[in-house]
């Protein structure tokens, strides 16, 4: 595969330790193999492009979809997410109908959060198209679906990270707020923390309502920036 070959060359040229990929796989408890590339090195190579990234938007998306669905390598799986992480979403319906299926391959927090970043761009471009699916995922028994549903509500960390109305954010988070699984509980706290910037009164009221039933890590993350 073209992308795997290109990343393997980068790993060789950068002197990536031979056992780093295995250590990353173990740390993330992932089913994918890893080359152990540094994120900046991988993203730099993606910016250089591949044979299938010079066509129309539809053709490029089809190419990345094939990469996503066929690879067994975790570093390769990041590359479509690298490509779309800062690109404006065009033809939202077509884009979403393709990338919405990408969640099926997620088995660790790193891929989950990078995919959520892509989903957040689609959500911002067309809330009516994307939000109902995220709401459905927030009720899922799958921890990565729950995490992604929430992290997709945040554009980036910092001031003004929350771009959705507080009702939509808190209504979705409420479906996950008592989940004890670490990956979900941390996401609950993170999204609530960022919502504090956008609507502190509503976010505080939400915390007051659920603080007795949410995990401690959720409360800690939600309030870590408060005086």
C-alpha positions in Angstrom: 0.0 0.0 0.0 1.3 3.4 -0.9 0.6 5.1 2.4 2.2 2.3 4.5 5.2 2.3 2.3 5.7 6.1 2.6 5.3 6.0 6.4 7.7 3.1 6.6 10.3 5.1 4.8 9.8 8.0 7.2 10.2 5.7 10.2 13.5 4.4 8.7 14.8 7.9 7.9 13.9 9.3 11.4 15.5 6.4 13.2 12.3 5.2 15.0 13.2 2.6 17.6 12.2 -0.9 16.4 10.2 -1.7 19.5 8.3 1.6 19.8 5.4 0.5 17.7 4.8 -2.5 19.9 5.0 -0.4 23.0 2.4 2.1 21.6 0.1 -0.8 20.6 0.4 -2.2 24.1 -0.1 1.1 25.8 -3.3 1.9 23.8 -4.5 -1.7 24.0 -5.1 -1.5 20.3 -5.5 -4.3 17.8 -3.5 -2.3 15.1 0.1 -2.6 14.4 2.2 0.6 14.7 5.4 1.9 13.2 5.9 4.3 16.1 6.1 7.5 14.1 6.1 10.8 15.8 2.9 12.7 15.1 4.7 15.8 13.5 6.6 13.4 11.2 3.5 11.6 10.1 1.5 14.8 9.5 4.4 16.3 7.5 4.4 13.3 5.2 0.6 13.5 4.8 0.9 17.2 3.8 3.2 16.1 0.9 0.3 14.2 -0.6 -0.2 10.8 -2.3 -1.1 9.7 -5.8 -4.9 9.8 -4.9 -4.9 13.2 -3.3 -4.8 15.3 -6.5 -8.2 14.5 -7.9 -11.7 15.9 -7.1 -13.0 16.1 -3.5 -15.1 13.0 -4.1 -12.2 11.0 -5.5 -9.9 12.0 -2.7 -12.5 11.1 -0.1 -13.0 7.7 -1.8 -9.2 7.2 -1.7 -9.0 8.0 2.0 -12.0 5.8 2.7 -10.2 2.8 1.1 -7.1 3.6 3.2 -9.2 3.7 6.3 -11.2 0.5 5.7 -8.4 -1.7 4.5 -5.3 -0.9 6.7 -4.3 -2.9 9.7 -1.7 -0.3 10.7 -2.5 2.3 13.3 -0.2 4.9 11.9 -1.8 4.6 8.5 -5.2 4.8 10.1 -4.3 8.3 11.4 -3.5 9.6 7.9 -7.0 10.3 6.7 -7.6 12.1 10.0 -4.5 14.1 9.5 -5.6 15.1 6.0 -9.1 16.3 7.1 -8.3 17.7 10.6 -8.0 21.3 9.3 -9.8 21.2 6.0 -13.2 22.9 5.5 -15.9 20.4 4.9 -17.5 20.6 1.5 -20.4 18.6 0.2 -21.3 17.8 3.8 -23.9 15.1 3.1 -21.5 13.2 0.9 -18.6 13.6 3.3 -20.7 12.6 6.4 -22.2 9.6 4.7 -18.7 8.3 4.2 -16.9 9.2 7.4 -19.8 8.3 9.7 -18.8 4.7 9.1 -15.2 5.2 10.2 -16.2 4.9 13.9 -16.6 1.2 13.4 -12.8 0.7 13.4 -12.0 2.7 16.6 -10.5 0.7 19.4 -8.4 3.3 21.3 -8.6 6.9 22.6 -6.0 8.3 20.2 -7.9 7.4 17.0 -11.2 8.2 18.8 -10.2 11.8 19.6 -8.7 12.5 16.2 -11.8 11.1 14.5 -13.9 13.3 16.8 -12.0 16.3 15.5 -13.0 15.5 12.0 -16.6 14.9 13.1 -16.6 18.3 14.9 -15.9 20.0 11.6 -18.8 18.2 9.9 -21.0 19.0 12.9 -20.2 22.7 12.7 -20.9 22.7 9.0 -24.2 21.0 9.3 -25.6 20.4 12.8 -28.9 19.1 11.5 -27.1 16.4 9.6 -24.6 15.3 12.2 -26.0 16.0 15.7 -28.8 13.3 15.6 -26.1 10.6 14.9 -23.9 11.9 17.8 -27.0 11.8 20.1 -27.6 8.2 19.2 -24.0 7.3 19.9 -24.2 8.9 23.3 -26.7 6.2 24.2 -24.5 3.4 22.9 -22.9 0.7 25.1 -19.7 1.1 23.2 -17.3 3.3 25.1 -15.7 4.8 22.0 -19.0 5.8 20.5 -19.9 7.5 23.8 -16.5 9.3 23.9 -16.6 10.4 20.3 -20.2 11.7 20.6 -19.0 14.1 23.3 -15.6 15.1 22.0 -17.1 15.9 18.6 -19.0 18.8 20.4 -15.7 20.6 21.0 -13.8 22.4 18.3 -10.5 22.6 20.2 -9.3 23.1 23.8 -9.3 26.6 25.2 -11.6 29.6 25.2 -14.6 29.4 22.9 -14.0 25.6 22.3 -17.7 24.8 22.6 -19.4 26.0 19.4 -22.8 24.2 19.9 -25.7 25.6 22.0 -25.4 24.6 25.7 -28.8 22.8 25.5 -27.4 20.5 22.7 -24.1 19.9 24.5 -25.5 19.2 28.0 -28.5 17.2 26.7 -26.0 14.8 25.0 -23.6 14.7 27.9 -26.4 13.8 30.2 -26.6 10.4 28.5 -23.0 9.6 29.5 -22.7 11.5 32.8 -22.8 8.5 35.1 -20.7 6.2 33.0 -17.8 4.9 35.1 -15.5 3.8 32.3 -12.4 6.0 32.2 -12.4 6.9 28.6 -16.0 8.1 28.9 -15.8 9.7 32.3 -12.7 11.9 31.3 -14.6 13.0 28.1 -17.6 14.1 30.2 -15.4 16.2 32.4 -13.5 17.7 29.5 -16.6 18.8 27.6 -18.2 20.2 30.8 -14.9 22.2 31.5 -15.0 23.7 28.0 -18.7 24.5 28.2 -18.0 26.6 31.3 -16.4 29.2 29.0 -19.5 29.3 26.8 -22.3 29.2 29.3 -21.0 29.0 32.9 -24.4 29.3 34.5 -25.9 26.4 32.6 -22.8 24.2 33.0 -22.6 24.9 36.8 -26.3 24.0 37.1 -25.6 20.7 35.3 -22.7 20.0 37.6 -24.8 20.7 40.7 -27.5 18.3 39.4 -25.2 15.4 38.6 -22.2 15.8 40.8 -23.4 13.1 43.3 -23.7 10.5 40.6 -20.9 11.3 38.2 -17.4 9.7 38.6 -14.8 11.6 40.5 -12.6 12.0 37.5 -15.5 13.7 35.7 -15.9 16.2 38.5 -12.2 16.8 38.7 -11.8 17.6 35.0 -14.9 19.7 34.9 -13.8 22.0 37.7 -10.0 22.0 37.3 -10.0 25.6 36.0 -12.4 27.0 38.5 -11.2 29.1 41.4 
